[in-house]
Amino acid sequence: MSSSGSFELQPPINGKFITILSIDGGGIRGLIPATILEYLESQLQELDGEDARLADYFDIITGTSTGGLVTAMLTAPNKDNRPLFAAKDIKPFYLEHGPKIFPQNNMILIGSIIKGWKFLTGPKYNGKYLHQVIKEKLGETKLHETLTNVVIPTFDIKNIQPTIFSTFEAQKHSIMDAKLSDICIGTSAAPTYLPAHNFQTQNEDGKFHEFNLIDGAIAANNPTFIAISEVTKQICEQNPYFKNFDEMKPTNYGKFLVISIGTGSAKLEHKYDAKIASKWGVFGWLTGGGSNPIIDAFADASDDMVDYHISVVFQSISSQKQYLRIQDDTLSGADSSVDISTKENMDKLVEIGTNLLKKPVSRVNLTTGLFEQLDINAGTNEEALKRFAKLLSEEKRIRNSKPPPKDKS
C-alpha cells in the first residue's frame, strides 16, 4: 500500500467531489466524535497506509467549540509538516486533560454552594488550564498554516454577530489570520461555563483588529452548512482552488461529499416540558434541570435544522449517499452534560461513541424530533464510514493521478 503521508491534498479541480468533514460542539462530549473519527481514519489507513491522516482527504474540516479544537488538532502542522494529532490521539487528549479543564468537586454540598456562587459571580470555570494546554499544543500556528482548509465559527459578543474563521479568508485578509490557539479558545468560550476571549490581530499596514469572542455554538453548533456556504462563496468569488471545477455550480450539492458528526443530545430524556418552563425566569432558563436549558435548546435546534435542510436537499438531487450524519439522541443524566469530566462519565462517552458505530444510519424527523433509521439498506454508521473511506481514498487517487489543469482565465 502506498503511504498517504507522501502526498499533499490536491484541489477538487482534478476530482469528482468537494469533501467536507464537520464536527459539532459539545464540551467533554467531544469524546463521541473522537471515537468516530478514530474509526474513520483507521479505515483510510487500511486502504492507503498507516501514515494516512484525515487532513489528507478533506478539502474542508469544520468544527464548533470542542469540534473547533478537534479541527485544529487534526490540521495544525507538526515539525514534519504533518498533522499534529492523528485521530487516535484525540481521545487520549480528552481523557487526560478533560478533568483539568472541567475540574469536579466531589463534596456534593460544598460543590453545590460553589457552583451557585460562581453562577452569580462569573463563569463556572476560569478557563486557565484550557487556555494553557491549547497554547502549548498549537503554539504560534496561524490559520493560514493549516494542512487543509478549515472553517471555525465563533460569535463576537461586542458586535453581536457571528465571526467565521476560514482558511480561505485568512489567505485574503490578514486581520482574519489569527492564531489557531486564539480561535479555539474563542469558539470554546461557552456562556456560563468559560470566560469570553479577547485578542487582536494586525494587518500588513500595521492596523489592529479586535475580537471579543464566545462559543461558536451561538452561531452554529452544527457547522456543516457554514462550511458548504463558505465553499459556495469561494466559487462565486472564483477562488482558484475551485475555479476549474467545470461542473461545479454554487448550488450543485451533488458535488459535495459530506460527513457530519454530532456530540449527542438528551432528547429522549424529556428533561423539560411547557408546564415546567412556564415557571422559569432568567435563573430557571439558565439552570433548570441541573443543566442550561436555553443553551441546550439553541444548540439542538441548530443541529437539527442543519441536518434537516442538508438531508432534504441531498435527497432531492438523488445524492443522499454522499451525506452522512452521525448523531445519538439517547443521552441522559451525566453523559448529556458538557462538563462532567469524571473518569466514569468519560468512559461512558467513549462507550457511547463505540456503540454509535453499530447503530443504523439515521436522520432527524422534525415531526417527532427523533433520529430514525434512514433506510433499511443504508446499513450501520460503521458500514457507512467504510463506504465513505473508499470514496475518499478513490477521490484522492484520482486527484493525484492527473496533472493540474491549465488556468482558463
N, C-alpha and C positions, 0 to 999 in steps of 0.2 A: 504494500500500500504506500502511496505517496504521502509525504508529510504536508499537511495544510499549512504548517508554520512557515514554509519557504515561499509562500505566496502573499501578495497584498490584494485585498479585495478590490476587484475591478468594478468600475461603474456599470450600471444596468444596461448601458447602451449596447453591450455585446450579448446580453442575455434575454430571458423571457419575462422576468419578474422584477419588481421592486420589492425588496424583502424588509419586513418590519418586525421587530420584537418589542413588545410593550409589557411593562411591569407596574402593577398598581401600588398605591401607598397602603400602609397598614402597620407601621411600627414594628414591634417584635414579630408580628405575623409575617414579616418578610422571610421567615424560615420556610413558609409554604412554597413560594415561588423559587426559593433557593434549592429546594429539593427537586422541583420540577425541572429547573434549568440544569441541574447536575445530570439528570437522566437524558435530557436532550443533547447535551454536549457529549455524553458517553456514546450516544448513537452516532454522532458525527465522527467521533474518534474511531469507532468500529469501521466506518466507511473510508476515512481519509487519513488515519494515523493518529497516534497519541498526542501529537502537537496541535491538533485541531482545537480551535477556540471559537466561541460564539461570535466574536467580533470579526472573524474571517468570513462570515456568511450573511450578515445582515447589513443592508445599506443604512438603516437607522435603528438604533436601540434607544428606546424612550422609557422614562420611569418617573414616577412622582413620589416624593417623600422617601420612604425606605426603598422604593423602587428606583428613585433617582440615585441613591447611594449605590445600589447594586449595579445600575447602569454605568456609573463612573468606575467602579471596581473592575467591571468586565472590559472596559475600553481604554482606561488610562495605561500608558506605556510604562514598562519597566526599563531597566538599563539596557536590555537587549532589544528594545522596541517591540516587545510582545506584550500581550495583556498582563496587567499587574496581578490579576487574580484569574485562575481557572474557575469554572463554575463550581467544581467540587470544593473550592476553598471558601465559598461564601457561607455555607452552613457552619463550618467551624468558627468563622469570624463572628457570627451572631451568637453562637453558644459561648464563646469566650468573653465577648465584650458586652453582650446584652445586659447581664446583671450589673455592670458598672455604669451603663448608660441609663438604665432604669432601676436604680437600687431599691430593693424591697425592705420594708420594715416588718420583722416577724412578730413584734409585740403589738397585738391587734388594737388594744385600747389606745396606747400611745401613738401607734401608726395612724389611727383614725383622727386623733386630735391634730397631729402634724399635717395630715393631708387636708383637713378642713381649714387649718390656719394658712397653709400655703395657697389654697384656692382663693382665699380672701386677699392675700398679700402679694401673690406673684405666681409664676408657673410652677407646676408640680415638681419639675426637675430643673436644676440650674444649667444643664447642658454642657458643663465644663469638660467632663470626660468625653462626651460625644465629639465636641469641637477638637479636643486634643487628639483623639485617635484618627479622626478624619484628616486633620492636617498632617499627622505623622505618616499616614498611608499615602495620601495624594500629593503631599509636598507642594511644590510650586507649579505643578502641571496646570496649564491653561486649557480652556475649552477647545481651542483650535488644534490642540495636540492629540486629541483622542484618536484611536486607531481606526474607528469608523465614525460615521456621523451620529451624534446624539441630540436628543431633544428632551429638556428637563423643564417642566412648568413650575413656576413659583407664583406668589402673589405679593405685590408691592402694597403694603398697608398704608403708606403715605399717599400714594397716588390712587389707591382703591381700584387697582386694575391688575389683571394677570401680567406677569413678565415671563416670557418664554425664552429660555436659553437654548440656542440652536447652534450647532457647529457651522451651518451654512451662514447664519447671520454674523457669527464671530469672525468669519473669514472676510466679511464685507465691512463690518463696523467694529472698530477696535474697542469701543466702550462696552460691547457685549462679550468681549473676550475675557471673561472673569476667570479667576482660579476655580478649578473644579471643587476645591475644598469649600470655598465660599458659597458656591451654588448648592452643594449638598447640604451644608448647614442651613441655608435658607429654605430649601424645599422641604426640610425635615422639621422645621420650627412649627409644630402643631400647636395651635392656640390652646391655652390652659395647661399644656404639657411641657413645652420647651420655649425658651425666650426667642423673640424675633431677632433677626440678624441684620446688622447694618455694615455695609462696606462700600468702598469706592473703586472705580476703575478709571483709567486715564487713557485718552486717545493720543494719536500721534502728534496732535497740536498742543499737547500738554493740558488740555481741559479735563476736568474731573466730572464723573457722573456718579451720583449716589443711589444706592439701592437700600430699601428698607423692607426686608422680605419675611414672609411667613409661609407656612405649609402650602405646597403646590396643590394639595387636595382641595383647597378653596376654589381653585380654578378647574382642576381636572384630576380627580383621584384615579380614574382610568384614562391614561393619556393617549390611548390608541388613536382617537380621532384627531388629536393635536398633531401627532406625527404625520398622519395622512394629509392633514391640511397644510403642514409645512412642505411636504412633497409637492402638493398642488401649487402652492405659492412659488416654489422654486422653478417648477415647469413653466408657469406663467411668466416668470422673470427670465426664462431661457438660461437657467443655470447650466453650464457645460456638463455637469455630472449627469443630467438627463437630456441634454439638448438633442442628441442624435438617436434618441429612443423613438424611432419613426412612428410606431403605432400608439404611442402614449399620448393621451389627451388628459386634461386636468380632471375630468370626471370618469375616466375609464378605470373603474375599480377592478376590472378583470385582469389588470396587470400587477395587482398587489398580491403578495403572499404574506399573510399576517398571522403571528402568534401573539395572543394577549393573555397574560397570566394574572389572576387575581390573588388576593391575600385572605380570602374567606370572609363570610358575613354570618350574622346570627339571626337570619330571617325566621327560621323555623322555631326559634326560641320564643318569639312573640312577647318580648320583654315589655312592650308598651301597648297601650290602646287609647282611644279617644277619651274614655272616662278618666284615666289616669292623667293624660296630657292636658286635659281641660283645666286641671287644678294647678298646673305649673306656672310659675313666674320665671324670672331670669335664672334663679338658682336651680329650679327644677329642670329646665331645659338644658342646663349645663352639667347636672349631676344625677338626674333621675335614673333609678335602677342601678345605681353604682357605676354608671357609665357616663357618656356625654351624648345625650340623645340628639341634639341639634347637629353635631358634627357627624354622628352616625348616619343621620337622615341625609345630609348633604352628600356624604361620600357614597352611600349605597345608591342614591338616586343618580348620581353622576355615572357610577359604574354601569348600572342597568340601562340607562338611556343610550350610552355609547354602544354597548353591546347590541341593544335592540336595533339601533339605526344601522350599524355596520352589517349585522347579520341579515337584515331585510334587504339592504342594497346588494350585498353579495349574492343573495338568493335570487334577486330579481334579474340578475345577469348570468344566472347559472354558474356562479363561481363560488358557491358555498364551501366547496372543498379546499379553497385557498384561504379560508379564515378559520382559525381555531381559538376559541375562548375556553380557558380552563379556570373554573371557579367552584368553590364549595360554599353552599349556603346553610350548612348544618352545624356551624359552630355554636357553642353555648358556654355560659359561665366564663371561667378564666381564659379559655382558649380564644374567646372572641374579643378579649381586651387587646389594646395596642401596646401595653406597657408591663404586663405581668411577666417578669423575666426569671421566675423560679426555674430550677432545673426540671422539675416535674412538668411545668407548663410548656417549656421549650421542647422537651422530648415529645410531648403530646402534639405540638405543632409539626414537628418533623414526621410523626406518625400520620397526621392528617394529610400532609403533602404526599407521603408514600401511598396512602390509601386512595388519594385522589387520582393517582395514575391508573388505578384499576377501575375507576368509575366510568360510565358511558359518556361519550361526548354529549354535552348539553347546551341549551340556550335558555335565556330568561324568558318566561311567559309573563308579559306585563299585566295580564288579567289576574293571574294568581300570585304574581310576584316571585314565583319559584323557578328554580332551574329544572328543566325537563329534558329527557332524552331526545336528542335531535332526530335521530334516525336509527332504526334497528340495525341498519347496515353500516353505520358510522363507526361502530366499534368502541373501544375504550380510549381514554386520553393517552394511555401508553402506546396503543396501536397507532393512534393519530400522529403522535410525535415521531414514531418510527417512519411513518409515511412522509412527514414533513422533512425529516432529516435526509431522506433520499432525494426529495425535491431540491433541498438546499444544496446538497452535495452536487447534484447534477447541474444546478444553476451555476455553481462556482466553476465546475469543469468546463461548461460551455463558454463562460466569460474568459477563462484563461486560455482557451484554445483558439481564440480569434484575435487578430491584431486590432488595435484601436482604429475606429473608423475615422475617415478624414472629416475635418471640420467643414460643415456645409455653409458656414456664414460667408 
